[in-house]
Amino acid sequence: MANKKRWGKKYKDKRDWPIYNQQLIKRGEFYINPKFLSTWKQELRDMNKGKEGASFLYPYSMIEFLGILESV
């Protein structure tokens, strides 16, 4: 096979990788915040207090968390 030359200049990566990595970690903390797990039972008690019919099984905070994950 013949050698083929690429056109244009070679891409030079100018990212500061330690800073970029910290930005990715910080973004992940926003999306993956399991705060709702610690308040699950209390939130369900509050939601189901005085409710008629079937009780809620999942708190609103979990639905919001899943909505954030779905939108990504």
Backbone as XML, in Angstrom:
<?xml version="1.0"?>
<chain id="A" units="angstrom">
  <residue number="1" name="MET">
    <atom name="N" x="0.824" y="-1.186" z="0.000"/>
    <atom name="CA" x="0.000" y="0.000" z="0.000"/>
    <atom name="C" x="0.871" y="1.253" z="0.000"/>
  </residue>
  <residue number="2" name="ALA">
    <atom name="N" x="0.469" y="2.216" z="-0.746"/>
    <atom name="CA" x="1.237" y="3.456" z="-0.844"/>
    <atom name="C" x="1.005" y="4.336" z="0.380"/>
  </residue>
  <residue number="3" name="ASN">
    <atom name="N" x="2.039" y="5.086" z="0.771"/>
    <atom name="CA" x="1.881" y="6.045" z="1.868"/>
    <atom name="C" x="1.043" y="7.219" z="1.407"/>
  </residue>
  <residue number="4" name="LYS">
    <atom name="N" x="0.067" y="7.563" z="2.229"/>
    <atom name="CA" x="-0.764" y="8.719" z="1.903"/>
    <atom name="C" x="-0.508" y="9.807" z="2.934"/>
  </residue>
  <residue number="5" name="LYS">
    <atom name="N" x="-0.351" y="11.021" z="2.444"/>
    <atom name="CA" x="-0.151" y="12.141" z="3.348"/>
    <atom name="C" x="-1.504" y="12.737" z="3.709"/>
  </residue>
  <residue number="6" name="ARG">
    <atom name="N" x="-1.628" y="13.130" z="4.977"/>
    <atom name="CA" x="-2.848" y="13.799" z="5.414"/>
    <atom name="C" x="-2.752" y="15.269" z="5.061"/>
  </residue>
  <residue number="7" name="TRP">
    <atom name="N" x="-3.881" y="15.833" z="4.728"/>
    <atom name="CA" x="-3.893" y="17.258" z="4.440"/>
    <atom name="C" x="-4.150" y="18.012" z="5.733"/>
  </residue>
  <residue number="8" name="GLY">
    <atom name="N" x="-3.712" y="19.238" z="5.803"/>
    <atom name="CA" x="-3.904" y="20.071" z="6.982"/>
    <atom name="C" x="-2.864" y="19.810" z="8.053"/>
  </residue>
  <residue number="9" name="LYS">
    <atom name="N" x="-2.970" y="20.601" z="9.115"/>
    <atom name="CA" x="-2.031" y="20.463" z="10.219"/>
    <atom name="C" x="-2.506" y="19.404" z="11.198"/>
  </residue>
  <residue number="10" name="LYS">
    <atom name="N" x="-1.559" y="18.816" z="11.896"/>
    <atom name="CA" x="-1.886" y="17.828" z="12.908"/>
    <atom name="C" x="-2.538" y="18.538" z="14.097"/>
  </residue>
  <residue number="11" name="TYR">
    <atom name="N" x="-3.586" y="17.951" z="14.656"/>
    <atom name="CA" x="-4.317" y="18.537" z="15.778"/>
    <atom name="C" x="-3.442" y="18.539" z="17.024"/>
  </residue>
  <residue number="12" name="LYS">
    <atom name="N" x="-3.367" y="19.704" z="17.681"/>
    <atom name="CA" x="-2.595" y="19.849" z="18.900"/>
    <atom name="C" x="-3.590" y="20.040" z="20.051"/>
  </residue>
  <residue number="13" name="ASP">
    <atom name="N" x="-3.613" y="19.123" z="20.981"/>
    <atom name="CA" x="-4.520" y="19.188" z="22.118"/>
    <atom name="C" x="-3.978" y="20.171" z="23.144"/>
  </residue>
  <residue number="14" name="LYS">
    <atom name="N" x="-4.723" y="21.253" z="23.407"/>
    <atom name="CA" x="-4.251" y="22.293" z="24.308"/>
    <atom name="C" x="-5.001" y="22.285" z="25.639"/>
  </residue>
  <residue number="15" name="ARG">
    <atom name="N" x="-5.738" y="21.198" z="25.912"/>
    <atom name="CA" x="-6.475" y="21.124" z="27.169"/>
    <atom name="C" x="-5.540" y="20.948" z="28.353"/>
  </residue>
  <residue number="16" name="ASP">
    <atom name="N" x="-5.940" y="21.540" z="29.468"/>
    <atom name="CA" x="-5.244" y="21.315" z="30.729"/>
    <atom name="C" x="-5.982" y="20.157" z="31.398"/>
  </residue>
  <residue number="17" name="TRP">
    <atom name="N" x="-5.455" y="18.953" z="31.258"/>
    <atom name="CA" x="-6.176" y="17.746" z="31.654"/>
    <atom name="C" x="-6.570" y="17.693" z="33.121"/>
  </residue>
  <residue number="18" name="PRO">
    <atom name="N" x="-5.736" y="18.103" z="34.078"/>
    <atom name="CA" x="-6.192" y="18.076" z="35.479"/>
    <atom name="C" x="-7.416" y="18.972" z="35.723"/>
  </residue>
  <residue number="19" name="ILE">
    <atom name="N" x="-7.428" y="20.153" z="35.112"/>
    <atom name="CA" x="-8.577" y="21.055" z="35.258"/>
    <atom name="C" x="-9.795" y="20.470" z="34.559"/>
  </residue>
  <residue number="20" name="TYR">
    <atom name="N" x="-9.619" y="19.934" z="33.373"/>
    <atom name="CA" x="-10.724" y="19.339" z="32.628"/>
    <atom name="C" x="-11.321" y="18.155" z="33.390"/>
  </residue>
  <residue number="21" name="ASN">
    <atom name="N" x="-10.480" y="17.341" z="33.998"/>
    <atom name="CA" x="-10.945" y="16.198" z="34.770"/>
    <atom name="C" x="-11.787" y="16.662" z="35.955"/>
  </residue>
  <residue number="22" name="GLN">
    <atom name="N" x="-11.357" y="17.703" z="36.667"/>
    <atom name="CA" x="-12.130" y="18.228" z="37.789"/>
    <atom name="C" x="-13.480" y="18.780" z="37.335"/>
  </residue>
  <residue number="23" name="GLN">
    <atom name="N" x="-13.537" y="19.387" z="36.166"/>
    <atom name="CA" x="-14.805" y="19.885" z="35.630"/>
    <atom name="C" x="-15.767" y="18.728" z="35.364"/>
  </residue>
  <residue number="24" name="LEU">
    <atom name="N" x="-15.252" y="17.624" z="34.843"/>
    <atom name="CA" x="-16.093" y="16.458" z="34.578"/>
    <atom name="C" x="-16.603" y="15.849" z="35.877"/>
  </residue>
  <residue number="25" name="ILE">
    <atom name="N" x="-15.754" y="15.805" z="36.894"/>
    <atom name="CA" x="-16.168" y="15.264" z="38.183"/>
    <atom name="C" x="-17.255" y="16.137" z="38.791"/>
  </residue>
  <residue number="26" name="LYS">
    <atom name="N" x="-17.077" y="17.438" z="38.721"/>
    <atom name="CA" x="-18.069" y="18.368" z="39.275"/>
    <atom name="C" x="-19.403" y="18.220" z="38.548"/>
  </residue>
  <residue number="27" name="ARG">
    <atom name="N" x="-19.374" y="18.062" z="37.241"/>
    <atom name="CA" x="-20.599" y="17.877" z="36.467"/>
    <atom name="C" x="-21.284" y="16.575" z="36.855"/>
  </residue>
  <residue number="28" name="GLY">
    <atom name="N" x="-20.505" y="15.528" z="37.109"/>
    <atom name="CA" x="-21.057" y="14.247" z="37.528"/>
    <atom name="C" x="-21.704" y="14.327" z="38.898"/>
  </residue>
  <residue number="29" name="GLU">
    <atom name="N" x="-21.171" y="15.163" z="39.780"/>
    <atom name="CA" x="-21.775" y="15.329" z="41.098"/>
    <atom name="C" x="-23.166" y="15.924" z="40.981"/>
  </residue>
  <residue number="30" name="PHE">
    <atom name="N" x="-23.368" y="16.803" z="40.027"/>
    <atom name="CA" x="-24.681" y="17.404" z="39.827"/>
    <atom name="C" x="-25.682" y="16.355" z="39.362"/>
  </residue>
  <residue number="31" name="TYR">
    <atom name="N" x="-25.303" y="15.553" z="38.408"/>
    <atom name="CA" x="-26.224" y="14.560" z="37.856"/>
    <atom name="C" x="-26.447" y="13.377" z="38.791"/>
  </residue>
  <residue number="32" name="ILE">
    <atom name="N" x="-25.422" y="12.962" z="39.480"/>
    <atom name="CA" x="-25.525" y="11.771" z="40.312"/>
    <atom name="C" x="-25.463" y="12.184" z="41.780"/>
  </residue>
  <residue number="33" name="ASN">
    <atom name="N" x="-26.562" y="12.756" z="42.248"/>
    <atom name="CA" x="-26.655" y="13.177" z="43.637"/>
    <atom name="C" x="-27.742" y="12.336" z="44.303"/>
  </residue>
  <residue number="34" name="PRO">
    <atom name="N" x="-27.358" y="11.314" z="45.051"/>
    <atom name="CA" x="-28.355" y="10.414" z="45.641"/>
    <atom name="C" x="-28.950" y="10.947" z="46.950"/>
  </residue>
  <residue number="35" name="LYS">
    <atom name="N" x="-29.108" y="12.263" z="47.052"/>
    <atom name="CA" x="-29.660" y="12.866" z="48.261"/>
    <atom name="C" x="-31.053" y="12.318" z="48.575"/>
  </residue>
  <residue number="36" name="PHE">
    <atom name="N" x="-31.823" y="12.027" z="47.545"/>
    <atom name="CA" x="-33.193" y="11.565" z="47.753"/>
    <atom name="C" x="-33.257" y="10.223" z="48.489"/>
  </residue>
  <residue number="37" name="LEU">
    <atom name="N" x="-32.175" y="9.449" z="48.457"/>
    <atom name="CA" x="-32.176" y="8.157" z="49.141"/>
    <atom name="C" x="-32.255" y="8.309" z="50.658"/>
  </residue>
  <residue number="38" name="SER">
    <atom name="N" x="-31.635" y="9.356" z="51.191"/>
    <atom name="CA" x="-31.646" y="9.545" z="52.639"/>
    <atom name="C" x="-32.981" y="10.071" z="53.149"/>
  </residue>
  <residue number="39" name="THR">
    <atom name="N" x="-33.768" y="10.720" z="52.275"/>
    <atom name="CA" x="-35.051" y="11.292" z="52.700"/>
    <atom name="C" x="-36.242" y="10.529" z="52.121"/>
  </residue>
  <residue number="40" name="TRP">
    <atom name="N" x="-36.003" y="9.390" z="51.524"/>
    <atom name="CA" x="-37.027" y="8.615" z="50.822"/>
    <atom name="C" x="-38.257" y="8.340" z="51.696"/>
  </residue>
  <residue number="41" name="LYS">
    <atom name="N" x="-38.056" y="7.705" z="52.851"/>
    <atom name="CA" x="-39.177" y="7.292" z="53.695"/>
    <atom name="C" x="-39.953" y="8.484" z="54.238"/>
  </residue>
  <residue number="42" name="GLN">
    <atom name="N" x="-39.251" y="9.505" z="54.697"/>
    <atom name="CA" x="-39.930" y="10.678" z="55.253"/>
    <atom name="C" x="-40.725" y="11.396" z="54.180"/>
  </residue>
  <residue number="43" name="GLU">
    <atom name="N" x="-40.170" y="11.522" z="53.007"/>
    <atom name="CA" x="-40.884" y="12.187" z="51.910"/>
    <atom name="C" x="-42.134" y="11.405" z="51.519"/>
  </residue>
  <residue number="44" name="LEU">
    <atom name="N" x="-42.049" y="10.087" z="51.489"/>
    <atom name="CA" x="-43.227" y="9.272" z="51.179"/>
    <atom name="C" x="-44.297" y="9.408" z="52.262"/>
  </residue>
  <residue number="45" name="ARG">
    <atom name="N" x="-43.869" y="9.450" z="53.524"/>
    <atom name="CA" x="-44.838" y="9.634" z="54.614"/>
    <atom name="C" x="-45.582" y="10.956" z="54.443"/>
  </residue>
  <residue number="46" name="ASP">
    <atom name="N" x="-44.837" y="12.010" z="54.132"/>
    <atom name="CA" x="-45.447" y="13.329" z="53.946"/>
    <atom name="C" x="-46.387" y="13.343" z="52.744"/>
  </residue>
  <residue number="47" name="MET">
    <atom name="N" x="-45.988" y="12.694" z="51.656"/>
    <atom name="CA" x="-46.819" y="12.672" z="50.443"/>
    <atom name="C" x="-48.097" y="11.868" z="50.656"/>
  </residue>
  <residue number="48" name="ASN">
    <atom name="N" x="-48.033" y="10.787" z="51.435"/>
    <atom name="CA" x="-49.176" y="9.904" z="51.611"/>
    <atom name="C" x="-50.078" y="10.311" z="52.781"/>
  </residue>
  <residue number="49" name="LYS">
    <atom name="N" x="-49.665" y="11.296" z="53.563"/>
    <atom name="CA" x="-50.463" y="11.724" z="54.708"/>
    <atom name="C" x="-51.795" y="12.306" z="54.219"/>
  </residue>
  <residue number="50" name="GLY">
    <atom name="N" x="-52.887" y="11.717" z="54.671"/>
    <atom name="CA" x="-54.223" y="12.196" z="54.311"/>
    <atom name="C" x="-54.648" y="11.865" z="52.886"/>
  </residue>
  <residue number="51" name="LYS">
    <atom name="N" x="-53.885" y="11.075" z="52.185"/>
    <atom name="CA" x="-54.205" y="10.730" z="50.794"/>
    <atom name="C" x="-55.206" y="9.587" z="50.768"/>
  </residue>
  <residue number="52" name="GLU">
    <atom name="N" x="-56.172" y="9.691" z="49.884"/>
    <atom name="CA" x="-57.116" y="8.603" z="49.689"/>
    <atom name="C" x="-56.690" y="7.808" z="48.459"/>
  </residue>
  <residue number="53" name="GLY">
    <atom name="N" x="-56.981" y="6.522" z="48.479"/>
    <atom name="CA" x="-56.611" y="5.675" z="47.353"/>
    <atom name="C" x="-55.235" y="5.075" z="47.548"/>
  </residue>
  <residue number="54" name="ALA">
    <atom name="N" x="-54.672" y="4.611" z="46.449"/>
    <atom name="CA" x="-53.364" y="3.945" z="46.505"/>
    <atom name="C" x="-52.277" y="4.927" z="46.940"/>
  </residue>
  <residue number="55" name="SER">
    <atom name="N" x="-51.365" y="4.431" z="47.729"/>
    <atom name="CA" x="-50.295" y="5.298" z="48.221"/>
    <atom name="C" x="-49.186" y="5.424" z="47.181"/>
  </residue>
  <residue number="56" name="PHE">
    <atom name="N" x="-48.452" y="6.528" z="47.294"/>
    <atom name="CA" x="-47.304" y="6.734" z="46.418"/>
    <atom name="C" x="-46.208" y="5.735" z="46.782"/>
  </residue>
  <residue number="57" name="LEU">
    <atom name="N" x="-45.495" y="5.256" z="45.795"/>
    <atom name="CA" x="-44.386" y="4.328" z="46.018"/>
    <atom name="C" x="-43.028" y="5.008" z="45.870"/>
  </residue>
  <residue number="58" name="TYR">
    <atom name="N" x="-42.994" y="6.086" z="45.089"/>
    <atom name="CA" x="-41.740" y="6.773" z="44.810"/>
    <atom name="C" x="-41.887" y="8.256" z="45.123"/>
  </residue>
  <residue number="59" name="PRO">
    <atom name="N" x="-40.900" y="8.854" z="45.775"/>
    <atom name="CA" x="-40.975" y="10.276" z="46.103"/>
    <atom name="C" x="-40.729" y="11.155" z="44.870"/>
  </residue>
  <residue number="60" name="TYR">
    <atom name="N" x="-41.197" y="12.394" z="44.945"/>
    <atom name="CA" x="-41.015" y="13.342" z="43.841"/>
    <atom name="C" x="-39.534" y="13.568" z="43.538"/>
  </residue>
  <residue number="61" name="SER">
    <atom name="N" x="-38.713" y="13.592" z="44.578"/>
    <atom name="CA" x="-37.287" y="13.852" z="44.358"/>
    <atom name="C" x="-36.641" y="12.769" z="43.484"/>
  </residue>
  <residue number="62" name="MET">
    <atom name="N" x="-37.111" y="11.525" z="43.595"/>
    <atom name="CA" x="-36.570" y="10.468" z="42.749"/>
    <atom name="C" x="-37.000" y="10.659" z="41.298"/>
  </residue>
  <residue number="63" name="ILE">
    <atom name="N" x="-38.252" y="11.069" z="41.099"/>
    <atom name="CA" x="-38.745" y="11.319" z="39.744"/>
    <atom name="C" x="-37.956" y="12.457" z="39.103"/>
  </residue>
  <residue number="64" name="GLU">
    <atom name="N" x="-37.667" y="13.510" z="39.870"/>
    <atom name="CA" x="-36.860" y="14.615" z="39.343"/>
    <atom name="C" x="-35.447" y="14.144" z="38.995"/>
  </residue>
  <residue number="65" name="PHE">
    <atom name="N" x="-34.875" y="13.319" z="39.861"/>
    <atom name="CA" x="-33.537" y="12.775" z="39.617"/>
    <atom name="C" x="-33.515" y="11.970" z="38.313"/>
  </residue>
  <residue number="66" name="LEU">
    <atom name="N" x="-34.511" y="11.128" z="38.117"/>
    <atom name="CA" x="-34.572" y="10.327" z="36.897"/>
    <atom name="C" x="-34.814" y="11.205" z="35.663"/>
  </residue>
  <residue number="67" name="GLY">
    <atom name="N" x="-35.565" y="12.277" z="35.837"/>
    <atom name="CA" x="-35.785" y="13.212" z="34.736"/>
    <atom name="C" x="-34.490" y="13.862" z="34.284"/>
  </residue>
  <residue number="68" name="ILE">
    <atom name="N" x="-33.626" y="14.201" z="35.247"/>
    <atom name="CA" x="-32.328" y="14.784" z="34.911"/>
    <atom name="C" x="-31.485" y="13.767" z="34.150"/>
  </residue>
  <residue number="69" name="LEU">
    <atom name="N" x="-31.482" y="12.523" z="34.608"/>
    <atom name="CA" x="-30.701" y="11.499" z="33.927"/>
    <atom name="C" x="-31.220" y="11.230" z="32.518"/>
  </residue>
  <residue number="70" name="GLU">
    <atom name="N" x="-32.526" y="11.276" z="32.344"/>
    <atom name="CA" x="-33.118" y="11.015" z="31.028"/>
    <atom name="C" x="-32.790" y="12.124" z="30.036"/>
  </residue>
  <residue number="71" name="SER">
    <atom name="N" x="-32.676" y="13.359" z="30.540"/>
    <atom name="CA" x="-32.440" y="14.498" z="29.642"/>
    <atom name="C" x="-30.993" y="14.582" z="29.172"/>
  </residue>
  <residue number="72" name="VAL">
    <atom name="N" x="-30.116" y="13.828" z="29.801"/>
    <atom name="CA" x="-28.686" y="13.898" z="29.430"/>
    <atom name="C" x="-28.420" y="13.184" z="28.198"/>
  </residue>
</chain>
